[in-house]
Amino acid sequence: MLSVNNETLIDTLDEFESFMAQSKPGDRCCYYRGFLWADRSKFSDLSEADRDQLDRLADRVWFWKDANRVRLTQRREGEHCAYLATVRPRRFNPADLFRSEQRREKVFETDV
């Protein structure tokens, strides 16, 4: 993982999980640069293996968002976008557990 301008640059799912394990509220990572929705589609220029890796990473980021642990934003960078996840303070909300469990079931179904 590389840090630039108080942002951790993430390339893999393992790096994202490591970032989440070590992060504090306010820490931010850039988990993708490009057009996420287009690059996840079967019409993208990415190889199938790269697209699968991107799908798993994006699904896991969304899992953490559903668990209310990160705030997702985009930043325009030239012709592309940077996709950012900023760690939120931990607050216990029982509804977050229910939402995150539903999302986790879906994420882990795609990991198989």
NORNORBEL-V495477 format. One record per pair of residues at least 6 apart in sequence whose ideal C-beta (glycine too) atoms are under 8 Angstrom apart, sorted by sequence separation. I is the first residue (numbers start at 1). J is the second residue. If there is no record, write none. Layout:
I_J + I_J
This chain:
2_8 + 3_9 + 10_16 + 23_29 + 38_44 + 39_45 + 64_70 + 65_71 + 75_81 + 76_82 + 1_8 + 2_9 + 32_39 + 39_46 + 44_51 + 65_72 + 74_81 + 75_82 + 1_9 + 19_27 + 46_54 + 74_82 + 1_10 + 10_19 + 42_51 + 61_70 + 74_83 + 75_84 + 1_11 + 19_29 + 62_72 + 74_84 + 8_19 + 40_51 + 61_72 + 72_83 + 73_84 + 39_51 + 72_84 + 16_29 + 72_85 + 73_86 + 1_15 + 40_54 + 71_85 + 16_31 + 39_54 + 40_55 + 70_85 + 71_86 + 70_86 + 1_18 + 70_87 + 71_88 + 1_19 + 36_54 + 40_58 + 69_87 + 70_88 + 8_27 + 10_29 + 69_88 + 8_28 + 9_29 + 10_30 + 65_85 + 68_88 + 7_28 + 8_29 + 9_30 + 10_31 + 64_85 + 69_90 + 6_28 + 7_29 + 8_30 + 10_32 + 32_54 + 36_58 + 61_83 + 7_30 + 68_91 + 61_85 + 32_57 + 68_93 + 31_57 + 32_58 + 31_58 + 68_96 + 67_96 + 31_61 + 66_96 + 67_97 + 68_99 + 67_99 + 68_100 + 66_99 + 67_100 + 66_100 + 66_102 + 67_103 + 63_100 + 66_103 + 13_53 + 63_103 + 12_53 + 16_57 + 62_103 + 63_104 + 13_56 + 17_60 + 13_57 + 16_60 + 20_64 + 33_77 + 63_107 + 12_57 + 16_61 + 35_80 + 36_81 + 62_107 + 34_80 + 35_81 + 10_57 + 13_60 + 33_80 + 34_81 + 36_83 + 59_106 + 60_107 + 33_81 + 59_107 + 20_69 + 33_82 + 20_70 + 32_82 + 33_83 + 32_83 + 56_107 + 59_110 + 30_82 + 31_83 + 30_83 + 31_84 + 30_84 + 31_85 + 56_110 + 29_84 + 55_110 + 56_111 + 28_84 + 29_85 + 28_85 + 28_86 + 27_86 + 28_87 + 26_86 + 27_87 + 26_87 + 25_87 + 24_87 + 25_88 + 23_87 + 25_89 + 25_90 + 20_87 + 16_85 + 7_84
